[in-house]
Amino acid sequence: MHVNNVPPSRSIAIHLSTLDFITATNMALQSFKQTTPSVSIVHGPPTPPLTADVELSGCVAEILRVFKGCKNGHPPSGTWTVFKLNTGEYEDLQRQLKDDEELWGYVHDKVKYDYDLIGSKLIIRMGTTLHDTFALELTEEIKERYESLAKNQVETRPFIDKISPLNGTIYFEEDGKKFHHIPDIRFHHEDAAWPGVIIEVSNSQKRKSLPDLADNYLLTSDGGIRVMVGIDLDYRKSKEASISIWRLKTSPGHNGQLEGEVIQELDNELFRDAEGNPILSSPGLELPLDNFAVPALSNGLPDCSVIVGPETLCRLLAKAEEWDNKTRLHLGIKPASLKRKHRQITPEEQLTMSDEEKVIEEEQRAERKTEMADKSYTEEGSSAEASNQETT
């Protein structure tokens, strides 16, 4: 624009108009910077650090320490360790485990733990030779008994041939939230959604949790799990052993839908006395064959049961006790001693810190990362604002 060729009055008007435009533009930019983060103009909005994500509840941190202790050969001393844990904390625990691939793999494969959604509890199950051997022996005994039944009563064979003893986790869902249990013994008909029979082998620590377990198993499966048996081995104080049995009782509801509640049919019925002798008047363990699956699959079966009497139960328990004693004391024939040449451990494999120190170090490392992210976020915003000021 050649202002010199324009009349003076027109030149003044153009000059004022240009000043007004520049002033208005500056005011608009200042207003925009006050109401909108300047960083979004230059680099796009950086994501603020999620400080809360690295904050663990005391209970979650403690459970992680216990899991790491198990991995490093230092499991809890108790066989039934209970932690109060709400659903939010349980979900946080699962995220923390999945972030540590090595620990997640170990816990998933080696550690038995239940999450009780209804009771807001996480339970770590630690097996013993006595507990695990008795459960194994009892499983084999029950299997032999129903296979013998199939040979003697041919009409039961098609049903019995589909029953299998299984190990592992049973998953449940209540109000859209998932939880799980790992029973000691279960028998599952291949056409049924749920195992028909659950058996939990308990001691003094676990005993008080059995009614809650029965409620969870029978109610959450809508009666798909027909019966839960608890076998209590009071092996610390005496040789007494007992059986408890829970089943589901249904009745018509007001709206026509069946209502169910769990009933304890047998309450700590002793089958072995304090001296370790069988109590012959005890019924032992009796499982009607139709308990192994839902009525839709078991209707029409003859009236027969799998029975393991008190003498047999005592024999199985005595065998488990013998194995427990042998393994603890290393009884039996041993090889000649030898000079042990262990492999060299690399520096990376050396355990330089205790499990607790490792957890503390991880928490401190997470805090430092959060602080650095907070600082980076603040500096990035300040740098972007300065850049905008230089541009204007």
C-alpha positions, 0 to 999 in steps of 0.5 A: 500500500502506497499511503503517500498517494492517498489524501491526508484525511483518508491516510489518517482513517486507514492508520486508525483502522489498522491500529484498531485491528491490531489492538483488537487482535491482541486483546482477543489473544490475551482473552484466549490465553486466559480461558484456554490452556496455551499448551493446546495451541502449540503441541496439543494437550499433554495427558496429566499424570494419573497420580492416583494409579500408583497409590495402593491400599495397605491391603493390596500392598500386603497381599502383593508382598505375600505373593512375592514371598510365596514366589521367593520361597517364603509362604505364609505360615498359616494354611488359610490366610484371610484379607478383607478386600473390597471389589475396587481393591480386588480389581486394583490387585489384578491390575498390579499383578498383570503389570508384573508378568513374572509374578502374575504367571507364578501366582496364576500357576502356583498360588491357590487363592479365592476371592469372596465377593459377597464377604469382601474377602481374599483367602490364600490357601496353603496346602500341606502334605496331610491336607493334599494327600487326604484330598487326593486319596478321598478323590480316588476312593469316591471315584472307585466307589461310583465306578463300582456302582456303574458295574453293579447297576448297569442302568447308572453307567451312562450317567456315571461315565460322564462324571470326572474329578477335576481340579482348578478354579470355579468362576462365579458372577454376582450383579455383574461382578466376577469372583472365584473359588478353588475347591479341594475336591469337585466332581463334574458331570460333562453335560452340567454347567456346574460341578454337582459335588464340592468337598472342602478339607478344613482345619481350625483356621478354615472351619469358620469359613465353611458356611460362607463357602457353602452359601457362595457355592450353592446359591451363586450357582442357583443350585447347580452345585448340589452339595458341599461337604466339609471334612474337618481335620483337627490334627493339632489338638487331637485326632478327631475328625468330622463331617459337615454337609450343606444342601440347597432347600428351595421353595415357591416364592410369591412371584412364582420364582423358586427361592433357595436357602442353604441348609446345614444337614450334618453339623460336625459329625465325628467319624474319628475320635480323639485317639484316632479310632473310627466311630462306627456309629457314624454314617461316614460320607454318603453322596446320593448319585443324583447329587452329582448333577442337576435334576435335569440330568439325574432324573430317573436314576435308581435310588443309590449312593456313593458311601465312604464309611468311617473305617475307610475315612480313617484309613485314608486319613491315617495314610495321609498322616503317615506321608505327612510325617515322612515328608517332614522328617525325611524318613526312609532310605536316603542316598549317600551324601555327596559334595554339592557343586551349585551352579554360579549365580549371575549378579542379576539373579542375586536377591539383594533386597528382601521382599518388603524392601523391594515393594518399598523400592517399587513404590518409591520408584512409582512416586518418583515417576509421578513427580517427574511426570507432574513436573514435565506436565507443568514445564510443558505448559509454561514453555508453550505459554512463553512460546505464544507470548514470543509469537505475539 
